[in-house]
Amino acid sequence: MFLLYKGQTILEEELRLPLTNRAFQYNDGFFETIILKEGKIRFWPEHLERIKEAGEVLGLELPALLFSDQFSKMVQKLAQENNTGALARVKLKIWRAGEGLYSPQTDETNWLVTAQAATVPATTPFKVGICQKVRTIPSPFSSFKGFNSPVYVMASREKVYRSLDDLLLLDPAGNLAELTFSNLFWIKDQTLFTPALETGCLNGVLRRRLLRWAIQNNWEVKEDQFKPEVLKSAELVFAGNVTGLRMIEAVEGERTGTSFSVLNRIQEELGF
């Protein structure tokens, strides 16, 4: 597999990172998962927003190349070299360069891009439970994807153990936050609901795009702290990330609203 490392295309076996690498030692960086469909990056403006936000929170000097038209072309070329086909899963990892202990020697960054063929995501309604083992950890870092993700790992282990499709994560106060791999949404009376960022949920790229879509279509949008019971009266409950939207048909065995027509409209207008 070919990689894009600091702007240079190399073979996977040529990648050499030192033991002092700060991503390995201190999780001092972040990553973005990107979908490339038919040569076009999906929701790229929202990805750039989150990249900038993460860089500001971590105090990183982001390479100007990432924000140029050239970067998109380099990603497209990488996908072609890896024969990904029409649908590719691209991962951009950015971390602080240099060595040092907790005090960095520099705020400059190194970065790496991988591109692999992606499978078409499942669209059938799925069943979820409420995670019992862990809860989200609200912080300045929880709104973007960090290298250190034990909450999602432990929740995913519980999901497998309980033989569920996914789990709803709650915040420390017992409010709805997100799922292990996506943001959570529900609809009632032409109002789009989603947990507030204060719950520690990811400020997802799809989340940004969907909230803008709702406002542009004169829907009411409510971001707040909600208990799980609110899902019982929803007309539609669904999960969403850059790969697509998927309806939730049951939470802990209790059926939820499943308005297929509304979900189909959203998917079509968002370009899935």
Secondary structure, DSSP 8 states (H G I E B T S, - for coil): -EEEETTEEEEGGG----TT-HHHHH--EEEEEEEEETTEETTHHHHHHHHHHHHHHHT-B--GGGGSHHHHHHHHHHHHHTT-TTEEEEEEEEEE-S--SSS-S--BEEEEEEEEE------S-EEEEE-SS-----STTTTS-BS--HHHHHHHHHHHHTT-SEEEEE-TTS-EEEESSSEEEEEETTEEEEE-GGGT----HHHHHHHHHHHHTT-EEEEE---GGGGGG-SEEEEEETTEEEEEEEETTEE--B-HHHHHHHHHHHT-
